[in-house]
Amino acid sequence: MKRAFVLVLAALLVVTAMAGSAFCAEAKVTLKLSNVTSQSAIDAGVVFKKVAEEASGGSLTVNLFDSNQLGDDRVVIEGTIFGDIDIAVSSTSPMANIFPDFFLFDSPYLFLNTEHAYAGLDGPVGQAILKNMEKKGLKGLGFWENGFRNFTNSKVAVKVPADVKGMKIRTMENDIHLAAWRALGANPTPMAFTELFTALQQGTVDGEENPLGIIDGNKFQEVQKYISLTQHVYTPYILCMNPDKYNSLSAAQKAAIDKAAKESTEYQRNRSQELEKQILAKCEKTNVVTYLSAGEKKAWQDVVKNANIFDLVKKKLENPSYLDELLK
């Protein structure tokens, strides 16, 4: 009887230990990540998935939905706020109506080069913006790169502000962009993006402005002879997450998400720069590509400043001091 009692007790201890082990194991969590159409972002999404899953010891699974499969930026951001999507990548421009401080990134010549941009995004102002997002339903994980907007046209190799005088330029329906192009002497014309290639081809508008990846991806260089690296507006992508989902994770899983955000951000920016160089090398064979010096960009910035465009931006921001800090 004693022997039987010992065997039963041993069996109970084994079962208890197994139950305790199962209880302590990380709960399996599957996350849905909605991504944009940019190749550098798509590639970075793969890095995010790999790092998050490995760093969590396999307790996290990240399912990728690239190329706006789950909807455009506005739909995806709303879905992430409501919790239908766990993690999202979006350009900042469509988010500005929810997060007014994102109007900051519509400021022309706020940054004069990539180093300026990264310093702003990774410094106190950029990090404060990420933190403030949580008050309105999103956890900011980092800034990826959409890129500098550049100018293409069918008339002249644009280098100085006077070169765009009188040109009919397609722009977004954006008060800041419209005011800036008017100040530069152009005739800005808001138009649906889907209509742009045909408008350029038929000469309805003389030019347009977009990041190189968008220009190349939509083959605008085929109907625009001149590409000028005006780099007049720097637009980031925002990598963000539903805060309730993030807070529901274990400490180890949160650390894995943070690690994935950091490493994918570094990768995406490098990949973005690499792809831009490839696009420029291709365009230089078929188009007239004009590079602007720092001094020449400053001339454009001075026109914008003298036209009080930055004051217009400030009126739209919740924290106007952010613009002053970045301009310093």
Stockholm file with secondary structure:
# STOCKHOLM 1.0

chainA/1-328         MKRAFVLVLAALLVVTAMAGSAFCAEAKVTLKLSNVTSQSAIDAGVVFKKVAEEASGGSLTVNLFDSNQLGDDRVVIEGTIFGDIDIAVSSTSPMANIFPDFFLFDSPYLFLNTEHAYAGLDGPVGQAILKNMEKKGLKGLGFWENGFRNFTNSKVAVKVPADVKGMKIRTMENDIHLAAWRALGANPTPMAFTELFTALQQGTVDGEENPLGIIDGNKFQEVQKYISLTQHVYTPYILCMNPDKYNSLSAAQKAAIDKAAKESTEYQRNRSQELEKQILAKCEKTNVVTYLSAGEKKAWQDVVKNANIFDLVKKKLENPSYLDELLK
#=GR chainA/1-328 SS CHHHHHHHHHHHHHHHHHHHHHHHSCCCEEEEEECCSCHHHHHHHHHHHHHHHHHTTTCEEEEEECTTTTCCHHHHHHHHHHTSSSEEEEESGGGTTTSGGGGGGGSTTSCSSHHHHHHHHHSHHHHHHHHHGGGGTCEEEEEEEEEEEEEEESSCCCCSGGGGTTCEEEECSCHHHHHHHHHTTCEEEECCGGGHHHHHHHTSSSEEEEEHHHHHHTTGGGSCSEEEEEEEEEEEEEEEECHHHHHHSCHHHHHHHHHHHHHHHHHHHHHHHHHHHHHHHHHTTTSEEEECCHHHHHHHHHHHHHTTHHHHHHHHCSCTHHHHHHHC
#=GC SS_cons         CHHHHHHHHHHHHHHHHHHHHHHHSCCCEEEEEECCSCHHHHHHHHHHHHHHHHHTTTCEEEEEECTTTTCCHHHHHHHHHHTSSSEEEEESGGGTTTSGGGGGGGSTTSCSSHHHHHHHHHSHHHHHHHHHGGGGTCEEEEEEEEEEEEEEESSCCCCSGGGGTTCEEEECSCHHHHHHHHHTTCEEEECCGGGHHHHHHHTSSSEEEEEHHHHHHTTGGGSCSEEEEEEEEEEEEEEEECHHHHHHSCHHHHHHHHHHHHHHHHHHHHHHHHHHHHHHHHHTTTSEEEECCHHHHHHHHHHHHHTTHHHHHHHHCSCTHHHHHHHC
//
